[in-house]
Amino acid sequence: MANNPYEVLGVSPSATDDEIKAAYRKLAKKYHPDNYTDSPLADVASEKMKEVNEAYDTIMNSRRGRGSTATGGSAAGATGSSRYSDVRQMIKNGRTADAEQILDGVPVQRREAEWYFLKGTVLLKKGWTQDAYNCFQTACNMDPTNQEYRNALNYAQNRRGGYYGGYNTNQPQQAPGCSGCDICTGLCCADTCCECMGGDLIACC
């Protein structure tokens, strides 16, 4: 990218990680594709959004590489090298609309497995179980060894079948899509997914 990434986001190199994320969110909201539907400026906004995404990625990747400890915490946070740590935090705090806005601003060609997982999580919180299931399935197809994504897929599949909202403990057959899990394992899978979404199905876990 030719431009200075800090200049693109309108922040100084001494800005904290939280300040950079705030600047990114502000620009993502400004250049969101929904703001330019049927507008002659749609292509310009799309290019600008691409530039903003690249600037954000460049800065955060650079800070991860040097183990940034700027005020506000490291960019990776509790989710390791995730570029979506801020989105995860928004979902956990119940700010699903803000999280979805940032996710929708990511160009289609840059949407990797984690994007689909987080988009599915947002959709599930909105009650769009089938759409969430489709996103989780895409995430699993892109990264089949990721247990977090598979737990979410199992959870959404069971939600589609009427499970996990209440459990039918008298049901003799296994819940669909549980892949051999008994009800206790199913509860653990659901708890993992709920924790990502800011809840806690099993308080002791």
ABEGO torsion letter per residue (X at the ends): XABBAAAAAGBBAABBAAAAAAAAAAAAAAABAAAABGBAAAAAAAAAAAAAAAAAAAAAAAAAAAGBABBGEBAAEAAEABAAAAAAAAAAAGBAAAAAAAAAABBAAABBAAAAAAAAAAAAAAGBAAAAAAAAAAAAAABAABAAAAAAAAAAAAAAAGBGOBBBAABABBBBGAGGBBAAAAAAAAAAAAAAAGBBABAAX
